[in-house]
Amino acid sequence: MIEVVEPASAEVMAEVPRAGAEDVDDAVARAKEAFPGWRAIAPGERAKLLHGLADALGERASDLAVLEARNAGKPIADARGEIAMVVDCFRYYAAAPERLLGQTIPVGGGIDMTFREPLGVVGLIVPWNFPLVITSWKTAPALAAGNTVVLKPAELTPLSAIELERIALDAGIPEGVLNVVPGPGSVCGRRLVEHPDVAKIAFTGSTEVGRGIAAGAAGTIKRVTLELGGKSANVVFADADTEAAAAAAPLAVFGNAGQDCCARSRILVEREAVDDFMAALERTVKSMVVGDPLDEATQMGPLISSSHRETVASFLDAETRVAFRGDVPEGPGFWFPPTVLEPTTNDVRAAREEIFGPVAAVIPFSGEAEAIELANDTIYGLSGSIWCGDGARALRVARAIDAGVLSINSNSSVRVSTPFGGFKQSGVGRELGPDALDHYTDVKNVFYATG
């Protein structure tokens, strides 16, 4: 059995069966058997089933939010927002089956047509930091395109995925179309990657694990979508609204306790604005409410586990000095205070490696060229923000930064209807928006001779 621990109390909240390689094989066999029937359902009927699933998830939204808040340690307000996005995601892709259009192409001697065909069985491997919402990013477009799914949730947070499978069955999704196998990545994830009947792997997690998945998928020439690590820059120019930037910056790093691949954990500030920015940032950080995820006032919860807390703490080493920190509750739970380091360079470990915790490094810069150079001085390229009063400069910098998702005078990265994914070692492919459907289909070309 897997013991599922509640991060805020450090106590076991549930036990679920631990899947192994044979369970993955069984799930793939069920998905393979269900694929022809699911693919053959008329697009309009498949759309109705997905709308029904979205309705059912909406009816269970309150329960799912509490479950997610307890299991992942996220504030209940954040959990409600995530479940709302889950519903929106299934609703968005419910419209897709009737819009997966091919083309007719002028050629000599006949008619040439293209069709968007589903891949077959797809393996989805999701992380523990946003369990159900990232599940929806993968599951909804995969099902909409006519594929069947084997979903492996993280061992630490399997509960909402198990509920999703139950809700889907109750909503009329046929048996075998959506299968959940909670178990270790080293066993269940590896088997999905190596299984010859799995046509594609979509993975969200660390860059290190992503490299292994890409290598493993090569054995059977599987398609892959990889959404991996990040070390995003939050670039603040001196002509920006410093107070607004400083007020927004903490949750851009400390949201979800910093356990977010989009976390803007490198705050690049133009030198003449550093002192004012740090003063405003300190006021915001010290006013943050860290506590019980089910308390409506909570802005940041605990880290996911004791071992992860030790990993985050290891970044506070001889290279770094803490400028200021927030407060955390006493007693049980995997708490770590929101922490801002004294201004430093981009060369220290805390500025180069993904911490995946509530630690921010402030890095001064001089001028536009250095801001771009520092922002790009990383192996990652997922997300980032630009705070700037000059619109032309903001767009120049946005075009020059090597990242897949950027925002100007905002820290908002993700919308259901727009593509999400990274440059460089932050990943391959795109999720969300219409782009996601391309990654769950193949293009078939058919020539019909009329001569």
C-alpha positions as CSV (number, residue, x, y, z in Angstrom):
1,M,0.0,0.0,0.0
2,I,1.0,3.6,-0.5
3,E,0.6,5.7,2.7
4,V,-0.6,9.2,1.6
5,V,0.6,11.8,4.1
6,E,-1.1,15.2,4.7
7,P,1.8,17.8,4.6
8,A,0.2,20.2,7.1
9,S,-0.1,17.6,9.8
10,A,2.6,15.0,8.8
11,E,0.0,12.3,9.4
12,V,-1.3,9.6,7.1
13,M,-4.6,10.6,5.6
14,A,-5.2,7.6,3.3
15,E,-3.8,4.4,1.9
16,V,-4.1,3.2,-1.7
17,P,-2.9,0.1,-3.4
18,R,0.6,0.5,-4.9
19,A,0.5,-0.5,-8.6
20,G,3.4,-2.4,-10.1
21,A,4.5,-3.3,-13.7
22,E,1.8,-6.0,-14.0
23,D,-0.9,-3.5,-13.1
24,V,0.5,-1.1,-15.8
25,D,0.3,-4.0,-18.3
26,D,-3.3,-4.7,-17.4
27,A,-4.2,-1.0,-17.7
28,V,-2.6,-0.7,-21.1
29,A,-4.4,-3.9,-22.2
30,R,-7.7,-2.4,-21.1
31,A,-6.9,0.9,-22.8
32,K,-5.9,-0.9,-26.0
33,E,-9.1,-2.9,-26.0
34,A,-11.2,0.3,-25.4
35,F,-9.5,2.3,-28.1
36,P,-11.4,1.2,-31.2
37,G,-14.7,1.8,-29.6
38,W,-13.8,5.2,-28.2
39,R,-12.2,6.3,-31.5
40,A,-15.4,5.2,-33.4
41,I,-17.7,7.3,-31.3
42,A,-19.1,10.1,-33.4
43,P,-17.4,13.4,-32.7
44,G,-20.6,15.1,-31.4
45,E,-21.3,12.2,-29.1
46,R,-17.7,12.2,-27.7
47,A,-18.1,15.9,-27.1
48,K,-21.3,15.3,-25.1
49,L,-19.5,12.7,-23.0
50,L,-16.7,15.2,-22.2
51,H,-19.2,17.9,-21.4
52,G,-20.9,15.5,-19.1
53,L,-17.5,14.8,-17.4
54,A,-17.0,18.6,-17.0
55,D,-20.4,18.9,-15.4
56,A,-19.7,16.0,-13.0
57,L,-16.4,17.6,-12.0
58,G,-18.1,20.9,-11.4
59,E,-20.7,19.2,-9.1
60,R,-17.8,17.7,-7.1
61,A,-15.6,20.8,-7.2
62,S,-15.9,21.7,-3.5
63,D,-15.0,18.1,-2.3
64,L,-12.1,17.9,-4.9
65,A,-10.7,21.3,-3.7
66,V,-10.6,20.1,-0.1
67,L,-9.0,16.8,-1.1
68,E,-6.4,18.6,-3.2
69,A,-5.7,21.2,-0.4
70,R,-5.2,18.4,2.2
71,N,-3.2,16.0,0.0
72,A,-0.9,18.6,-1.7
73,G,-0.8,21.2,1.2
74,K,-2.0,24.1,-1.0
75,P,-4.3,26.9,0.3
76,I,-7.9,26.2,-0.1
77,A,-8.5,29.3,-2.2
78,D,-5.8,28.1,-4.6
79,A,-7.2,24.6,-4.7
80,R,-10.7,26.0,-5.6
81,G,-9.1,28.0,-8.5
82,E,-7.3,24.9,-9.7
83,I,-10.4,22.7,-9.7
84,A,-12.3,25.5,-11.6
85,M,-9.5,25.3,-14.2
86,V,-9.9,21.5,-14.4
87,V,-13.6,22.0,-15.2
88,D,-12.7,24.7,-17.8
89,C,-10.1,22.5,-19.3
90,F,-12.5,19.6,-19.9
91,R,-15.1,22.0,-21.2
92,Y,-12.6,23.6,-23.6
93,Y,-11.5,20.3,-25.1
94,A,-15.1,19.0,-25.2
95,A,-15.5,21.3,-28.2
96,A,-12.5,19.8,-29.9
97,P,-13.8,16.5,-31.4
98,E,-15.9,18.4,-33.9
99,R,-13.1,20.7,-34.8
100,L,-10.3,18.3,-35.5
101,L,-10.2,19.3,-39.1
102,G,-8.0,18.2,-42.0
103,Q,-7.3,19.9,-45.3
104,T,-7.9,19.4,-49.0
105,I,-4.8,20.2,-51.0
106,P,-4.7,21.0,-54.8
107,V,-2.7,18.4,-56.7
108,G,-2.7,17.0,-60.2
109,G,-4.7,13.9,-61.1
110,G,-7.0,13.7,-58.1
111,I,-7.8,15.1,-54.7
112,D,-5.5,15.1,-51.7
113,M,-6.9,15.1,-48.2
114,T,-5.4,15.1,-44.7
115,F,-7.0,13.7,-41.5
116,R,-6.1,14.1,-37.9
117,E,-6.0,10.6,-36.4
118,P,-5.7,9.6,-32.7
119,L,-2.4,7.9,-31.6
120,G,-3.9,5.1,-29.6
121,V,-3.0,4.4,-26.0
122,V,-1.2,7.4,-24.4
123,G,0.7,7.3,-21.0
124,L,0.4,10.4,-18.8
125,I,2.8,10.9,-15.9
126,V,1.9,13.8,-13.7
127,P,3.6,15.5,-10.7
128,W,2.6,16.1,-7.1
129,N,2.7,19.9,-7.1
130,F,-0.5,20.5,-9.2
131,P,-2.0,17.0,-9.2
132,L,-5.4,17.3,-10.8
133,V,-5.0,20.5,-12.8
134,I,-2.0,19.1,-14.7
135,T,-3.8,15.8,-15.1
136,S,-6.6,17.7,-16.9
137,W,-4.1,19.5,-19.2
138,K,-3.1,16.0,-20.5
139,T,-6.2,13.9,-20.1
140,A,-8.7,16.3,-21.7
141,P,-7.0,16.8,-25.1
142,A,-6.0,13.2,-25.2
143,L,-9.6,12.0,-24.8
144,A,-11.0,14.7,-27.1
145,A,-8.7,13.5,-29.9
146,G,-9.9,9.9,-29.5
147,N,-7.1,8.3,-27.6
148,T,-7.4,6.2,-24.5
149,V,-5.4,6.9,-21.4
150,V,-3.2,5.3,-18.7
151,L,-2.5,7.9,-16.1
152,K,0.2,7.6,-13.5
153,P,-0.2,10.1,-10.7
154,A,2.6,10.9,-8.2
155,E,2.9,8.6,-5.3
156,L,2.6,11.5,-2.9
157,T,-0.7,12.8,-4.4
158,P,-2.7,10.1,-6.0
159,L,-6.1,10.8,-4.4
160,S,-7.6,13.3,-6.9
161,A,-6.6,11.1,-9.9
162,I,-8.4,8.1,-8.4
163,E,-11.5,10.3,-7.8
164,L,-11.3,11.5,-11.4
165,E,-11.4,7.9,-12.7
166,R,-14.5,7.2,-10.6
167,I,-16.2,10.4,-11.7
168,A,-15.4,9.7,-15.3
169,L,-17.1,6.2,-15.1
170,D,-20.1,7.7,-13.4
171,A,-20.3,10.4,-16.1
172,G,-20.5,7.7,-18.8
173,I,-16.9,7.6,-20.1
174,P,-16.7,3.9,-21.2
175,E,-14.7,1.3,-19.2
176,G,-11.0,1.2,-20.2
177,V,-10.9,4.7,-21.7
178,L,-9.3,6.3,-18.6
179,N,-7.2,4.1,-16.3
180,V,-5.3,5.2,-13.2
181,V,-2.2,3.3,-11.9
182,P,-0.8,4.9,-8.7
183,G,2.7,3.6,-8.1
184,P,6.4,4.5,-8.2
185,G,7.8,6.3,-11.2
186,S,10.8,3.9,-11.2
187,V,8.4,1.0,-11.8
188,C,5.1,2.2,-13.2
189,G,6.5,5.2,-15.1
190,R,9.3,3.2,-16.6
191,R,6.9,0.4,-17.7
192,L,4.7,3.0,-19.4
193,V,7.7,4.5,-21.2
194,E,8.9,1.1,-22.4
195,H,5.6,-0.6,-23.2
196,P,5.3,-1.3,-26.9
197,D,1.5,-0.6,-27.0
198,V,1.9,2.9,-25.6
199,A,2.1,5.4,-28.5
200,K,3.0,8.5,-26.6
201,I,4.2,9.7,-23.2
202,A,3.3,13.1,-21.8
203,F,5.3,13.9,-18.7
204,T,5.5,16.8,-16.3
205,G,8.4,16.8,-13.8
206,S,12.1,17.4,-13.3
207,T,14.5,17.9,-16.2
208,E,16.6,15.0,-14.9
209,V,13.7,12.6,-15.0
210,G,12.6,14.0,-18.4
211,R,16.0,13.1,-19.9
212,G,15.5,9.5,-18.8
213,I,12.0,9.4,-20.3
214,A,13.2,10.8,-23.6
215,A,15.9,8.2,-23.8
216,G,13.5,5.4,-22.8
217,A,10.9,6.5,-25.3
218,A,13.5,6.2,-28.1
219,G,13.4,2.4,-27.9
220,T,9.9,2.3,-29.4
221,I,10.0,5.7,-31.1
222,K,7.3,7.0,-28.9
223,R,6.2,10.6,-29.2
224,V,6.8,12.6,-26.1
225,T,5.6,15.9,-24.6
226,L,7.9,17.0,-21.7
227,E,7.1,19.9,-19.4
228,L,10.2,20.1,-17.2
229,G,12.1,22.3,-14.8
230,G,12.4,26.1,-14.7
231,K,14.4,28.9,-13.2
232,S,12.3,31.8,-14.4
233,A,13.4,35.4,-14.3
234,N,11.2,38.2,-13.0
235,V,12.8,41.3,-14.6
236,V,12.0,44.6,-12.9
237,F,13.1,47.8,-14.7
238,A,13.6,51.1,-12.8
239,D,10.7,52.8,-14.7
240,A,8.2,50.1,-13.6
241,D,5.7,50.5,-10.9
242,T,8.0,49.2,-8.2
243,E,5.3,48.9,-5.5
244,A,3.1,46.8,-7.8
245,A,6.0,44.6,-8.9
246,A,7.1,44.0,-5.3
247,A,3.6,43.3,-4.2
248,A,3.2,40.7,-7.0
249,A,6.6,39.1,-6.8
250,P,6.2,37.0,-3.6
251,L,3.3,34.9,-4.8
252,A,5.1,34.5,-8.2
253,V,7.8,32.7,-6.2
254,F,6.0,31.5,-3.0
255,G,2.7,30.4,-4.5
256,N,2.3,26.7,-3.9
257,A,5.2,27.1,-1.4
258,G,7.5,27.7,-4.4
259,Q,6.8,24.2,-5.7
260,D,6.1,25.4,-9.2
261,C,8.1,25.0,-12.3
262,C,7.0,28.6,-13.3
263,A,8.2,30.1,-10.1
264,R,9.9,33.5,-10.8
265,S,12.7,32.6,-8.3
266,R,15.3,34.9,-9.9
267,I,14.2,38.5,-9.4
268,L,16.3,40.7,-11.6
269,V,16.1,44.3,-10.5
270,E,17.7,47.4,-12.2
271,R,20.4,48.7,-9.8
272,E,18.9,52.1,-9.2
273,A,15.6,50.5,-8.1
274,V,17.1,47.7,-5.8
275,D,16.8,49.5,-2.5
276,D,13.2,50.7,-3.0
277,F,12.2,47.3,-4.4
278,M,13.7,45.3,-1.5
279,A,12.0,47.6,1.0
280,A,8.6,47.0,-0.6
281,L,9.3,43.3,-1.1
282,E,10.1,42.9,2.6
283,R,6.7,44.5,3.6
284,T,4.9,42.1,1.4
285,V,6.8,38.9,2.4
286,K,6.5,39.6,6.1
287,S,2.8,40.1,5.8
288,M,2.2,36.7,4.1
289,V,0.0,34.3,5.9
290,V,1.6,30.8,6.1
291,G,-0.6,28.2,7.7
292,D,-3.4,25.6,7.6
293,P,-4.3,25.0,4.0
294,L,-8.0,24.8,4.9
295,D,-7.9,28.3,6.5
296,E,-9.4,30.9,4.1
297,A,-6.7,33.4,5.1
298,T,-3.8,31.2,4.2
299,Q,-1.6,32.3,1.3
300,M,1.1,29.6,1.5
301,G,1.0,26.1,2.9
302,P,3.7,23.6,3.8
303,L,6.1,21.8,1.5
304,I,5.1,18.4,0.3
305,S,7.4,16.2,2.5
306,S,10.1,16.2,5.1
307,S,12.7,15.1,2.7
308,H,11.8,17.9,0.3
309,R,12.1,20.4,3.1
310,E,15.7,19.2,3.7
311,T,16.4,19.6,0.0
312,V,15.1,23.2,0.0
313,A,17.1,24.0,3.2
314,S,20.3,22.8,1.5
315,F,20.3,25.8,-0.8
316,L,20.9,28.2,2.2
317,D,24.6,27.6,2.2
318,A,27.8,29.6,2.7
319,E,27.2,31.3,-0.7
320,T,24.0,32.9,0.4
321,R,22.8,35.3,3.1
322,V,19.1,35.7,4.0
323,A,17.8,39.3,3.7
324,F,14.4,38.6,5.3
325,R,11.9,35.8,5.9
326,G,8.3,35.3,6.7
327,D,6.8,33.4,9.6
328,V,5.6,29.8,9.8
329,P,3.5,27.8,12.3
330,E,5.1,25.9,15.1
331,G,4.4,22.2,15.5
332,P,3.8,19.3,13.0
333,G,3.9,19.9,9.3
334,F,6.5,20.4,6.6
335,W,6.8,24.2,7.0
336,F,9.4,26.4,5.4
337,P,9.3,30.2,5.6
338,P,9.1,32.4,2.5
339,T,12.8,33.5,2.2
340,V,14.4,36.3,0.2
341,L,18.2,36.3,-0.1
342,E,20.4,39.4,-0.1
343,P,21.2,40.7,-3.6
344,T,23.7,38.4,-5.2
345,T,25.0,37.3,-8.6
346,N,23.6,34.8,-11.1
347,D,26.5,32.5,-10.3
348,V,25.5,31.2,-6.9
349,R,23.8,27.8,-6.6
350,A,20.5,29.3,-5.4
351,A,20.3,31.4,-8.6
352,R,21.2,28.6,-11.0
353,E,19.5,25.5,-9.8
354,E,15.7,24.9,-9.4
355,I,15.1,25.0,-5.7
356,F,11.3,24.1,-5.9
357,G,10.7,25.8,-2.7
358,P,10.0,29.3,-1.3
359,V,13.4,30.9,-1.8
360,A,14.0,33.9,-4.0
361,A,17.3,35.3,-5.2
362,V,17.5,39.0,-6.1
363,I,20.0,39.9,-8.8
364,P,20.8,43.5,-9.7
365,F,21.4,44.5,-13.4
366,S,22.4,47.6,-15.3
367,G,20.5,48.2,-18.5
368,E,18.4,46.3,-21.0
369,A,21.3,44.2,-22.5
370,E,22.5,42.9,-19.2
371,A,18.9,42.1,-18.1
372,I,18.5,39.9,-21.2
373,E,21.9,38.3,-20.7
374,L,21.1,37.4,-17.1
375,A,17.6,36.2,-17.9
376,N,19.0,33.8,-20.6
377,D,22.0,32.6,-18.5
378,T,20.3,29.3,-17.5
379,I,19.7,25.9,-19.0
380,Y,16.0,26.5,-18.5
381,G,13.5,28.5,-20.5
382,L,10.0,28.0,-19.2
383,S,8.4,31.2,-18.0
384,G,9.1,34.7,-16.7
385,S,7.8,38.3,-16.2
386,I,8.9,41.7,-17.3
387,W,7.9,44.8,-15.3
388,C,8.5,47.9,-17.4
389,G,7.0,51.3,-18.0
390,D,8.2,51.5,-21.6
391,G,6.0,49.3,-23.8
392,A,8.5,49.1,-26.7
393,R,11.3,48.0,-24.4
394,A,9.0,45.4,-22.7
395,L,8.3,43.8,-26.1
396,R,11.9,43.9,-27.2
397,V,12.9,42.1,-24.0
398,A,10.1,39.6,-24.2
399,R,11.2,38.7,-27.8
400,A,14.8,38.4,-26.7
401,I,14.3,36.2,-23.6
402,D,14.4,32.5,-24.3
403,A,11.3,31.3,-22.6
404,G,8.0,29.7,-23.7
405,V,5.6,31.7,-21.6
406,L,6.2,35.3,-20.6
407,S,4.0,38.1,-19.2
408,I,4.4,41.9,-19.1
409,N,3.5,43.8,-15.9
410,S,1.9,40.6,-14.6
411,N,3.0,37.2,-13.3
412,S,0.2,35.2,-15.0
413,S,1.5,32.3,-17.1
414,V,-1.3,29.8,-17.7
415,R,-4.6,29.9,-19.5
416,V,-6.6,26.9,-20.8
417,S,-6.9,28.5,-24.3
418,T,-3.2,29.4,-24.8
419,P,-0.2,27.2,-25.4
420,F,2.1,26.4,-22.4
421,G,5.6,24.9,-22.6
422,G,9.3,25.7,-22.5
423,F,12.4,26.4,-24.4
424,K,15.8,24.7,-23.9
425,Q,15.9,22.1,-21.1
426,S,12.4,23.2,-19.9
427,G,10.8,20.8,-22.3
428,V,9.5,19.6,-25.6
429,G,6.0,20.3,-27.1
430,R,3.1,22.4,-25.8
431,E,0.1,21.8,-23.6
432,L,-3.2,23.7,-23.5
433,G,-4.7,25.7,-26.2
434,P,-5.3,24.3,-29.7
435,D,-1.6,23.3,-29.9
436,A,-2.0,20.4,-27.4
437,L,-4.3,18.6,-29.8
438,D,-1.5,18.4,-32.4
439,H,0.5,16.4,-29.9
440,Y,-2.2,13.8,-29.4
441,T,-2.9,13.2,-33.1
442,D,-1.0,12.2,-36.3
443,V,-1.6,13.6,-39.7
444,K,-2.7,11.1,-42.3
445,N,-2.4,12.1,-46.0
446,V,-4.8,10.4,-48.5
447,F,-4.6,10.8,-52.3
448,Y,-7.8,10.0,-54.3
449,A,-7.1,9.5,-58.0
450,T,-9.9,10.9,-60.2
451,G,-8.2,10.6,-63.7
